[in-house]
């Protein structure tokens, strides 16, 4: 399972969170607007970052710049 190794993987890039206004999900608990996050993996629709809890979380790209 590759996702178990993502936390120790080198950072691809850093992104800044634009907003935490979600219609369906509660992301304000794990993301802070204006804060930079380390990207560990990226797909066409999602970015996997180390969030405020210190774990890897997958979020829509619309939350980031």
C-alpha positions as CSV (number, residue, x, y, z in Angstrom):
1,X,0.0,0.0,0.0
2,X,1.8,3.1,-1.3
3,X,-0.3,5.6,0.7
4,X,1.3,4.3,4.0
5,X,4.7,5.6,2.8
6,X,3.6,9.1,1.7
7,X,4.3,10.7,5.1
8,X,8.0,9.8,4.8
9,X,8.2,10.5,1.0
10,X,9.9,13.7,-0.1
11,X,7.8,16.8,-0.7
12,X,6.8,17.4,-4.4
13,X,5.9,21.1,-3.9
14,X,4.2,23.4,-1.4
15,X,0.7,24.9,-1.9
16,X,-1.2,27.6,-0.1
17,X,-4.7,27.1,1.1
18,X,-7.1,29.6,-0.4
19,X,-10.2,28.9,1.6
20,X,-11.9,26.4,3.8
21,X,-15.5,27.1,2.7
22,X,-16.8,23.7,1.8
23,X,-20.4,23.0,0.8
24,X,-20.4,19.3,1.7
25,X,-17.4,18.6,3.9
26,X,-15.9,20.1,7.1
27,X,-12.3,21.0,6.2
28,X,-11.8,24.0,8.6
29,X,-10.7,21.5,11.3
30,X,-7.7,20.3,9.3
31,X,-6.9,23.2,7.0
32,X,-6.1,26.9,7.7
33,X,-6.7,29.5,5.0
34,X,-3.4,31.2,4.1
35,X,-1.2,28.5,5.4
36,X,1.3,26.6,3.2
37,X,1.1,22.8,3.0
38,X,3.6,20.1,1.8
39,X,2.2,18.1,-1.2
40,X,3.1,14.5,-1.0
41,X,1.0,13.2,-3.9
42,X,-1.2,14.6,-6.5
43,X,-3.9,13.3,-8.9
44,X,-6.0,14.9,-11.5
45,X,-8.7,15.9,-9.0
46,X,-7.1,15.7,-5.5
47,X,-4.0,16.9,-3.7
48,X,-2.6,14.9,-0.8
49,X,-1.0,17.1,1.8
50,X,0.2,16.9,5.4
51,X,-2.7,18.7,7.2
52,X,-2.9,20.4,10.6
53,X,-3.3,17.0,12.3
54,X,0.2,15.9,11.0
55,X,-1.3,13.2,8.9
56,X,-1.8,12.9,5.1
57,X,-5.2,14.2,3.9
58,X,-6.7,14.2,0.4
59,X,-8.5,17.4,-0.6
60,X,-9.9,18.9,-3.8
61,X,-7.6,21.1,-5.7
62,X,-10.1,24.0,-5.4
63,X,-8.9,24.7,-1.8
64,X,-5.3,25.5,-2.9
65,X,-3.4,28.0,-5.1
